[in-house]
Amino acid sequence: PASWQCSGFARVTQHTNPYRKFLNFGGDSDTGEATSPLFGIDRATSNCFTLKAHLAGGANEGNSLALIANGLRICQLERPENTNTFAEISASCDLTTLPPTACYSLTGVLTQTGSWAKLYVDDIHIEPVACTPSSPELSDAELQQQVDLANQQADSNSYPCRFVNAGMNRGWRC
């Protein structure tokens, strides 16, 4: 897509039978990567989400679509078998330990070459699901410690978001 940052072979492909446009990462001898623009996730009703997408292509390790939060991989989708037929794949994404206003992106990556080294992605959804938070509410001191760690990781990864911990203005700024 025009708003995604793409490198290598990553691009939108259009098939006419049946008519379908999808993200295409590589083709046996090529690799590619694409990253979406930053976005927020409304966590008013849940801290747990399901990342769903229709995937086709190879089942090679590392070829995936991942949800990234503040530069860290939260969950990812991979093909369980080699096929040119799209199938819905899903993964659970627990955002409990992240600040409520975290910045997110999606990254599709194809790192392998060789037989079945391709990944096709279409119809991406992030949907809230019921969950029990895996960690208790954080105190201000614990939150500040996580903020400092997240900002250190963002600095080391040249990530454009920073957390501001200032009363009503608290939140991620991208």
Secondary structure, DSSP 8 states (H G I E B T S, - for coil): -TTSEEEET-EEEEEETTEEEEEEE--SS--EEEE---B----SS-SEEEEEEEEEE---TT-EEEEEETTEEEEEE--SS-EEEEEEEEEEEE-TTS-TT--EEEEEEE---STT--EEEEEEEEEEE----SS----HHHHHHHHHHHHHHHHHTT-S-EEE--GGG-EEE-
